Amino acid sequence: MEFIYKAAPLGDIISDFDEKNGIVKGYGSYFDNKDSDEDIIRRGAYQKTIQENGSRVKYLYQHDMMQPIGKMKELYEDDKGLVFVAEVPKTQLGTDVIELMKAGVITENSVGIMPIVKEQKGDYREIKEVKLYEISAVTLAANDQAKILDVKGTTNIDQIYKRYDNICKLIRKGNISDDMGYALESEIIKLKTYFINATQPVEETTEPTEKNHEIDVYKYLLNNLK
């Protein structure tokens, strides 16, 4: 299983704020364009997941399941990409995020997906079906940091600890709803993706590596499961 993020600019083509009713409308991702990961998502990739799990998809802040900001009123594909209409309650976080959008600090929406049907074609990977877990309002910097699970850039170990601890606490409480179970599945796949990538061979370098740090993280997770 592989968890990836795909972003779409907040202000392109469809972008609307209804502050009175707390409505945000935008694209979660685009079709038929090769992104920085050399992936191309085709139209129809979201149809099955929308039908099966569309009601469970939430609007998050920075891909963090502990920071939900809204729920989906509409979720569908058009010719350009995945369109969503989210209802954002007037919580402090929800109000802050909309203000950050208006100020140009929040610049993108981003989907958290797991590719289901994919095929390598020359210099790009074609994705024909995905499982959609969430759509997030993200800043450019935060979107890069969200890829801590892809082992790109500096790994935020403390953030991984915190997210794992949150999962453990929720599981121990029991009485998990279907919606919460779907969110937990998303978080677990993110962690699995991190460890798969963290154990892949890296080019030899004279710089210090984080190998021992990654082993410490692994031990930490195992101990918390006991």
C-alpha positions as CSV (number, residue, x, y, z in Angstrom):
1,M,0.0,0.0,0.0
2,E,1.2,3.5,-0.9
3,F,-0.1,6.7,0.4
4,I,0.5,9.8,-1.7
5,Y,-0.6,13.5,-1.8
6,K,-1.6,15.4,-4.9
7,A,-2.2,19.1,-4.8
8,A,-4.2,21.6,-6.8
9,P,-3.8,25.4,-6.6
10,L,-6.5,27.0,-4.5
11,G,-7.2,29.9,-6.8
12,D,-7.5,28.2,-10.1
13,I,-10.8,28.1,-12.1
14,I,-13.0,27.1,-9.2
15,S,-12.5,28.8,-5.9
16,D,-15.2,30.3,-3.8
17,F,-15.7,31.3,-0.1
18,D,-19.2,31.7,1.3
19,E,-18.2,33.1,4.7
20,K,-21.8,33.5,5.9
21,N,-22.5,29.7,5.4
22,G,-18.9,28.5,5.7
23,I,-18.7,27.0,2.2
24,V,-15.5,26.3,0.4
25,K,-15.5,25.0,-3.2
26,G,-12.5,24.0,-5.2
27,Y,-10.5,21.3,-7.0
28,G,-8.8,18.6,-5.0
29,S,-6.7,17.4,-7.9
30,Y,-6.4,17.7,-11.7
31,F,-6.6,15.1,-14.5
32,D,-4.2,14.4,-17.3
33,N,-1.3,16.5,-16.2
34,K,2.1,15.0,-15.2
35,D,2.9,16.2,-11.7
36,S,6.3,16.5,-9.9
37,D,6.1,12.8,-8.9
38,E,5.8,11.8,-12.6
39,D,2.2,10.7,-12.1
40,I,-0.8,11.3,-14.3
41,I,-4.3,10.8,-12.8
42,R,-7.0,10.0,-15.4
43,R,-10.6,11.0,-15.3
44,G,-12.7,8.4,-13.6
45,A,-10.0,7.6,-11.0
46,Y,-12.2,8.9,-8.2
47,Q,-15.6,7.5,-9.3
48,K,-15.5,4.2,-7.4
49,T,-14.2,5.7,-4.1
50,I,-16.8,8.5,-4.3
51,Q,-19.6,6.0,-4.6
52,E,-18.2,3.7,-1.9
53,N,-16.8,6.2,0.7
54,G,-17.7,9.7,-0.5
55,S,-19.7,10.4,2.7
56,R,-16.6,9.5,4.9
57,V,-14.2,11.9,3.2
58,K,-13.5,14.9,5.4
59,Y,-11.9,18.3,4.8
60,L,-8.7,18.5,6.9
61,Y,-6.1,21.0,7.8
62,Q,-2.5,20.1,6.6
63,H,-3.5,16.3,6.2
64,D,-3.9,16.0,9.9
65,M,-6.8,13.8,11.0
66,M,-6.7,15.5,14.4
67,Q,-7.5,18.8,12.7
68,P,-10.7,18.3,10.8
69,I,-12.2,21.6,9.5
70,G,-15.3,20.5,7.6
71,K,-17.3,17.8,5.8
72,M,-18.2,17.3,2.2
73,K,-21.5,18.6,0.8
74,E,-20.6,17.6,-2.8
75,L,-17.8,15.5,-4.3
76,Y,-17.7,14.7,-8.0
77,E,-15.5,14.7,-11.1
78,D,-15.8,17.1,-14.0
79,D,-13.6,17.4,-17.2
80,K,-10.7,19.0,-15.3
81,G,-10.5,17.1,-12.0
82,L,-12.0,16.3,-8.6
83,V,-14.4,18.9,-7.5
84,F,-15.4,19.3,-3.8
85,V,-17.8,21.5,-1.9
86,A,-17.0,21.6,1.8
87,E,-19.0,23.0,4.7
88,V,-16.7,24.5,7.3
89,P,-18.3,25.2,10.7
90,K,-17.4,28.4,12.5
91,T,-14.9,26.8,14.9
92,Q,-11.8,28.7,15.7
93,L,-9.7,26.5,13.3
94,G,-12.3,26.7,10.5
95,T,-12.5,30.5,10.8
96,D,-8.7,30.8,10.9
97,V,-8.2,28.6,7.8
98,I,-10.7,30.6,5.7
99,E,-8.9,33.8,6.8
100,L,-5.6,32.3,5.8
101,M,-7.1,31.4,2.4
102,K,-8.3,35.0,1.9
103,A,-4.8,36.3,2.9
104,G,-3.1,34.0,0.4
105,V,-1.3,32.0,3.1
106,I,-3.2,28.8,2.3
107,T,-2.5,28.4,-1.3
108,E,-3.5,24.8,-2.2
109,N,-6.0,22.0,-1.7
110,S,-4.4,18.5,-1.6
111,V,-5.9,15.0,-1.7
112,G,-4.7,12.1,0.4
113,I,-5.0,9.0,-1.8
114,M,-3.9,5.4,-2.2
115,P,-3.4,4.4,-5.9
116,I,-5.3,1.2,-6.7
117,V,-5.0,0.8,-10.5
118,K,-1.7,2.1,-11.8
119,E,0.7,1.4,-14.6
120,Q,4.2,2.6,-15.5
121,K,4.2,4.0,-19.0
122,G,7.6,5.2,-20.1
123,D,8.6,8.3,-18.2
124,Y,5.3,8.6,-16.1
125,R,2.9,6.5,-14.1
126,E,-0.7,6.4,-15.1
127,I,-3.2,6.2,-12.3
128,K,-6.7,5.1,-13.3
129,E,-8.2,4.3,-9.8
130,V,-7.5,5.6,-6.3
131,K,-9.0,5.4,-2.9
132,L,-9.6,8.8,-1.5
133,Y,-9.3,9.4,2.2
134,E,-9.3,13.1,2.7
135,I,-8.9,16.5,1.1
136,S,-6.9,19.1,2.9
137,A,-6.3,22.8,2.9
138,V,-2.5,23.2,2.8
139,T,0.3,25.8,2.5
140,L,3.1,25.0,0.0
141,A,5.5,24.5,2.9
142,A,3.2,22.3,4.9
143,N,2.4,20.2,1.8
144,D,6.1,19.4,1.5
145,Q,6.3,18.6,5.2
146,A,3.3,16.3,4.8
147,K,5.6,14.2,2.7
148,I,7.6,13.2,5.8
149,L,6.1,9.8,5.1
150,D,7.8,9.7,1.7
151,V,11.2,10.4,3.4
152,K,11.8,13.6,1.4
153,G,13.7,16.4,3.2
154,T,13.9,16.5,7.0
155,T,12.0,13.8,8.7
156,N,9.9,15.2,11.6
157,I,10.2,12.4,14.1
158,D,8.4,14.2,16.9
159,Q,5.4,14.6,14.6
160,I,5.4,10.9,13.7
161,Y,5.5,10.1,17.4
162,K,2.5,12.4,18.1
163,R,0.4,11.0,15.3
164,Y,1.1,7.4,16.3
165,D,0.2,8.2,19.9
166,N,-3.1,9.7,18.8
167,I,-3.9,6.5,16.9
168,C,-3.2,4.4,20.0
169,K,-5.3,6.6,22.3
170,L,-8.3,6.4,19.9
171,I,-8.0,2.6,19.5
172,R,-7.8,2.2,23.3
173,K,-11.0,4.2,23.8
174,G,-13.0,1.7,21.7
175,N,-16.4,2.4,20.2
176,I,-14.9,3.6,17.0
177,S,-17.4,4.8,14.4
178,D,-17.1,3.9,10.7
179,D,-16.0,7.5,9.9
180,M,-13.3,7.4,12.6
181,G,-12.2,3.9,11.4
182,Y,-11.8,5.3,7.9
183,A,-9.6,8.1,9.2
184,L,-7.5,5.7,11.3
185,E,-7.0,3.5,8.2
186,S,-5.6,6.6,6.4
187,E,-3.2,7.4,9.3
188,I,-2.0,3.8,9.5
189,I,-1.3,3.6,5.8
190,K,0.6,6.9,6.0
191,L,2.8,5.4,8.7
192,K,3.3,2.2,6.8
193,T,4.3,4.2,3.7
194,Y,6.9,6.0,5.8
195,F,8.5,2.8,7.1
196,I,8.5,1.1,3.7
197,N,10.4,4.1,2.2
198,A,12.6,4.5,5.3
199,T,14.0,1.0,4.9
200,Q,14.7,1.4,1.2
201,P,18.4,1.5,0.3
202,V,19.9,5.0,0.0
203,E,23.0,6.2,-1.8
204,E,26.2,6.1,0.2
205,T,27.1,9.5,1.6
206,T,29.7,11.0,3.9
207,E,27.0,12.9,5.7
208,P,25.5,11.4,8.9
209,T,22.4,9.3,8.1
210,E,19.2,9.0,10.1
211,K,19.3,5.2,10.2
212,N,19.7,4.9,13.9
213,H,16.9,7.5,14.4
214,E,14.6,5.5,12.2
215,I,15.3,2.3,14.3
216,D,14.5,4.3,17.4
217,V,11.1,5.3,15.9
218,Y,10.4,1.7,15.0
219,K,11.1,0.5,18.6
220,Y,9.0,3.3,20.0
221,L,6.0,2.2,17.9
222,L,6.4,-1.4,18.8
223,N,6.6,-0.6,22.6
224,N,3.4,1.5,22.4
225,L,1.5,-1.4,20.9
226,K,2.3,-3.7,23.8
